[in-house]
Amino acid sequence: VLVDAAVTQSGQLELPPLGPGASAELTVPFDEPMVPAGAEARVRLHFELRDDQPWAEAGHRLAWSDLPLPFGEAAPDIDPSGAPELAVTQSNGKVTVRGDSFELVFDDASGALLSWRAQSIELIDRPLRPEFWRAPTDNDIGASFHIRARAWKELGESLRGVGLEVNEQQGEVTLSTVLTADGEDAAVTLRYRVFATGEVGVAMSVERGSLPEIPRVGYGGALDGGLDRVDWLGPGPEPTYSDRKQLPIGRYRGAVADQYTPYDTRGQEAGNKADVRYAAVVDEMGRGLLAVGAPRLSVSVLPFGSDELEAAARVYELESDGSTYVSFDFAQRGVGGNNSWGHPPEPSYRLDQPSYAYEFWMQSLAAGDDPAVLRRRALPPSP
């Protein structure tokens, strides 16, 4: 029995003898776990050989199952009451929001988050903004999807609005905009909620218009390269996508440099993490950025951006520029296909609906913060 991937109870059960094709019911005894509000309880079963066999030794794992348990309660809302009020300034095409120990700078035209300073540390290397492109996979190229969907790469780079609408309330500042690109009928609505306690909610929706299927629906950019470690709660530790995520839910950690998987001789999309509850990108002291799904995210944390991956004709040509590239997404298009020379992913793994919307929230992390505990909060209802 696990609570937010931490084992709270464990034991062994003997299975009854079963012939080929036979089945039996099994009762798994355990005590109701203590589950903090906002945490997740699960039970994981491992099926292992009891005795040595000619083909494997006793203890060899044959199968596993990871199931949710109906315990716990909803996370409490983020509560900015009692925190010092936020200060907002607008000048030179930028909107700056200052709190007690942080400062955020937004681009008025594109809605991008340009700068995030917390505890005197700059977290952002390249602006965080809506993203719709990924480095094409082998299957994308085999189906010519990278050609049909190219408009989404150009759209993501050229989105502009008429300016951020700023609304100040007690303990919260809201910034919102509608973004479009010349010559396209797609539209993106972007809304930030900056709380006096330092959290930043992000709500994004996209209307596809007449454009083709979308490679990814997300929000990302580059963080400071000193944030070179990732900690996440979700399926893992191997990469996962909407159509390949049958892995145990756990808390996994690793170096950003190790998150890229070289699937082929050339660069392509790799290293994604689907169904993520939270992801923290931190330095050696634990300082960095926490992103929390509402309720889930698809997350990428790599030493390379999609442009670098797409441009690399050979994997050995990939060289980090020193930044940590992140994407906090609703989803990516599936990576599978019934073949690699034209068949797309199955319909449920394609982003071809007229519109998509999602939200998540972020918070800076100080040394000693535990992201698994801090993530147990929720965005409050919009004012």
Secondary structure, DSSP 8 states (H G I E B T S, - for coil): -EETTEE------------TT---------------TT--EEEEEEEE-SS-BTTB-TT-EEEEEEEE-S------B---TTS---EEEEETTEEEEE-SSEEEEEETTT--EEEEEETTEE-EEEEEEEE------HHHHHTTHHHHTHHHHHHHHH-B-S--EEEEETTEEEEEEEEB-TT---EEEEEEEEETTS-EEEEEEEE-TT----SEEEEEEEE-TT--EEEEEEE-SS--BTTB--S-EEEEEEEGGGS----SSS--S---EEEEEEEEEE-TTS-EEEEEEEEEEEEEEESS-HHHHHH-SSGGG----S-EEEEEEEEE-----SSSSS----GGG---SSEEEEEEEEEEE-TT--HHHHT--B-----
